[in-house]
Amino acid sequence: MDPTACPEITDALLDEHNLSREEYQRIVELIGRAPNWVELGVFSAMWSEHCSYKSSKPHLMTLPTQGPRVIQGPGENAGVVDIGDGQAVVFKIESHNHPSFIEPYQGAATGVGGILRDIFTMGARPIALLNSLRFGEITHPKTRYLLNGVVSGIAGYGNCIGVPTVGGEIYFDECYNGNILVNVFSLGLVKADRIFLGNASGVGNPVIYVGSKTGRDGIHGASMASAEFDDKTEEKRPTVQVGDPFTEKLLLEACLESMKEDWIVGVQDMGAAGLTSSAFEMADRAGLGLELNIDQVPMREDGMSAYEVMLSESQERMLFVVQAGREDEALTTFRKWDLSAEVIGRVVEGDRMVISHGGRTVLDLPVKAVVEGGLAVTRPTKRPANLDDNQKLDLTKIEIPDTGKTLKHLLATPTIAHKGFVWEQYDHMVRLNTLVLPGSDAAVLRVPGTQKALAISVDCNSRYGYLDAYTGGQIASAEACRNVVCSGAEPIGVSNCLNFGNPENPEIMWQFEQAVRGLGDWCRFMDIPVVSGNVSLYNETKGEAIFPTPTIAVVGLIENADRHCTQNFKREGDRIGLIGQSLEEIGGSEYLKLVSSEIKGKPPRLDQALEKNVQALCLDWIQNGHLASAHDCAEGGLAVALAECAMSGEEMLGAKIILQSTLRPDALWFGETQSRIVVTYSPDDEAQLIAEAKKANVPFEVIGTVGGNRLQFQLNGDSVMDEAVVALNRIWTSSLEEYANRVG
Amino acid sequence: MLAKIHVTLKNGVLDPQGKAVHHALNDLGFAEVQEVSIGKYLELQLDGVSEEEAESRVRAMCDRLLANTVIESYRFNLEL
């Protein structure tokens, strides 16, 4: 096709570009003529949901993004939060769902590569990776292949580049059978006054392409990520990109070295929509134009068209704008690291992007029209018709089962089972800053050269969101904060990755709106800013949407790294206390799914004021050195939390739990009431802690004592469970590993 | 019967391994090398199948296990 020819506009062509008739009309209005091939491709990518956030933006605007620690909020490659002493953390969570479903190893690997570039583009050295993964039921024929592929891909990329994968979470549910989720988080450290932004300012400054050569990888990845899957998706397969972590390592070091110099004006990585989005967004932020020559772009293959070069999503590439006259220094630095580096254009007056190829102008567009001209979309919302039905739960039909047997079954369910076989494949200790290894409530990392540490948690229970999207968003963020608090950290910033179905369906859009409102309410209540994030819509296959999955990453700061806390029981004779109060809440629980195969009822409520007090009290106790362990109650409730405390230390320790309660026993042991933390402490502190809890108006109950090698539960005077911790541990640690390693 | 199978990356798919070997060869002074692509070679000893059956079974083996058909293509021949 002739790049400068205006294509004949048919519905099929617009469909291929994921543009509506209205959007096409809008393009013609904005530029005063019909677009040519290249321009149509550029509009298609830039106006895709993935790049433009057209459905989600009005809702995202409601989130709190400001705070005294915030240096950079949403809108850049990643968010930046001050941690004191002239240092800052840069972090973001991002999805790579669609590519990972098509090619799990490369999809997950390039997801890791992409998020790392977002961090070091800002001038920060990445020190941690986490991931939040969702797979279908383990009985689904593709699940094992996808699980193993994704985990190997994360390990392959992260281990090669030498950034530790320190934590994460994995859930399994039928709703992800046709759409897995791969959300990847990274955090980097930077000097607070050495942060680099994606800004193409300074007329006359050269634009430099750095990194791998451009191939025909992932052309139209952004549009693919904004479309539902159907049976034909398989044919889109050749668009999968392959990652090269060794090149990324070179790119990382080259960037950080060049950022010590004074000639960088702006920098942005080429992520979704590649050269197109980085060039347009950098120009837009500066309010200037660019002139680029495609002939100068380093290419891996012969005969690539301008269309392909502009839309390629080849990995490990960056776009720099440097001071005029300093090009040679820049090129020398980059080439020293064995990277392709070429001046491909300059910043110019005005507001137009002009791109030439083979001596011809192949694109000439006003920057603003492309970046901000997309139609504002106000998607209608509608409360799901089946919600009332789903929220109905008749507990009288559920017989109360044996506590010990049920606990064992729960420990073997894939969502609760120990994830050791996963994180043992990840290098979680490289760079030697990991204080709390994967498997606790949050990962904890030392901040080198200081007394400080950082705690990070990613979390989301999508069943809650399915049953009540508002509460789901609220609990995801509150629980991620609680995890960080259990490690002894004060939450200082949030990043979110909002995974939903097709936004053109009003019921999905309703879920989205509600979940964002829940997230926003909690963050406002706690005064924690949302500084970065990503939205992944169209997670649907043949009309079957995933449950709303607003994955929340929370970063917390520990001023004194010695005072961090872990979840496992530490000493014989320690007392066990429960902060918070158990209620009769079984709806949406892992237990309910186990005994009835249903996801029904109302999810646990979140009392924001209580949650805040519970977290404040727990944090205060950890900071004052009272607690030997702290662990929040999540999936599987109190019983699973206690079992995890007993099993997860290097030395397993049992406990005797004695409860008095009028609740249904299954709700007491396995219900998932929020705002509960299991803590242990020396008996000497007991009177003081009880008095402090009373003063803080937080329910606190002494529930038992650590000791022995058995986990014993007593309720209202009767022994209801007595199991060897080793036996529980065997079930917990073996189930997922055996599943993953099975052949056939 | 012997099945000889070659599995290679599809056209246009990035080949980091080939890139690394290319680089090393150039460093060793083999400047004439312009491009390197790396794949794998497998030999399967088959017994008790006709040539026709073997053809379709080897294809199934490649599709299901030996090649990642998302990014790789394969070709094979059978020797009696």
Interface residues (C-beta under 8 A of the other chain):
Chain A: I102 E103 Y105 Q106 S212 G215 R216 D217 R237 P238 V240 Q241 V242 G243 D244 F246 T247 R300 E301 S314 Q315 D338
Chain B: K10 G12 V13 L14 D15 P16 K19 A20 H23 N68 V70 I71
